[in-house]
């Protein structure tokens, strides 16, 4: 019998913020590991994460939002917000 777990493995999660407003400079923070990134002019970001990490999106012009990295997000390594 084999048991495989990926909970400790980290990957680079790529994503994009979609909005009609300003997209550059939105803070993308992995609260679990204290890693962060910011979005580029098109709203794209990359941040290291593992399953069950909490990712927070923070900006003056938008309401605070957070997601928990699910196995699906982890497998696909991407997220649209």
Residue pairs with C-beta under 8 A, 6 or more apart in sequence:
6 50
6 51
6 74
7 50
7 51
7 52
8 50
9 50
10 33
10 48
10 49
10 50
11 48
11 49
11 50
11 74
11 77
12 46
12 47
12 48
12 77
13 46
13 47
13 48
13 49
13 55
13 69
13 73
13 74
13 77
13 78
13 79
14 44
14 45
14 46
14 77
14 78
14 79
15 28
15 44
15 45
15 46
15 78
15 79
15 80
15 81
16 42
16 43
16 44
16 45
16 80
16 81
17 23
17 26
17 39
17 43
17 45
17 57
17 81
18 43
18 80
18 81
19 43
19 62
21 61
21 62
22 61
23 39
23 40
23 41
23 42
23 43
24 38
24 39
24 40
24 41
24 43
25 38
25 39
25 59
26 38
26 39
26 43
26 45
26 57
26 58
26 59
26 62
27 36
27 37
27 38
27 56
27 57
27 58
27 59
28 36
28 37
28 38
28 39
28 45
28 47
28 55
28 56
28 57
29 35
29 36
29 47
29 55
29 56
29 57
29 58
30 36
30 47
30 48
30 49
30 53
30 54
30 55
31 53
31 54
31 55
31 56
31 66
32 49
32 50
32 52
32 53
32 54
33 48
33 49
33 50
33 53
35 47
35 48
35 49
36 47
37 45
37 46
37 47
38 45
39 45
47 55
49 55
49 69
49 74
50 69
50 74
51 69
51 70
51 71
51 74
52 68
52 69
53 68
53 69
54 66
54 67
54 68
54 69
55 66
55 67
55 68
55 69
55 79
56 64
56 65
56 66
57 64
57 65
57 66
57 81
58 64
65 81
67 73
67 79
67 81
73 79
